[in-house]
């Protein structure tokens, strides 16, 4: 008789656990399918969605931001690839017992030029984004760029390389963008 009592307990415990799992699954389904991606989410990619959320962009603005970000990526990705190739060549050369200083200096100069081009593209991206923003959005956009460059305010930047996100790959050299519009 004790055997049947234990089995009843296990049976009802399993029924209870199945009910909890089903209710969790139904709850997830309801929340997932009732909150589809908003118009701004449908108009742009992951980075664009981040900008859209931070700046509260309209769907039309989100489409423009997506185009600006795509143009930036198409400009900077090849440059970043070239920088990587130059760094590999540079590291290979300086690892040699007698590195060719002309080759090393050439690699350094090319990397600097490529980083300068990325920095110009970043500034161009900022200015393009600024054109489509309202004054309040511009202030938030400026704050985002200050943060990306590792700055707390006008002229108050951390050491080079301590910035975060997509903008620090080219370095900032201690100067920040103007926060006014």
HELIX and SHEET records of a PDB file:
HELIX    1   1 UNK A    2  UNK A   34  1                                  33    
HELIX    2   2 UNK A   39  UNK A   43  1                                   5    
HELIX    3   3 UNK A   46  UNK A   55  1                                  10    
HELIX    4   4 UNK A   59  UNK A   94  1                                  36    
HELIX    5   5 UNK A  101  UNK A  132  1                                  32    
HELIX    6   6 UNK A  135  UNK A  148  1                                  14    
HELIX    7   7 UNK A  165  UNK A  170  5                                   6    
SHEET    1   A 2 UNK A 151  UNK A 153  0                                        
SHEET    2   A 2 UNK A 156  UNK A 157 -1                                        
END                                                                             
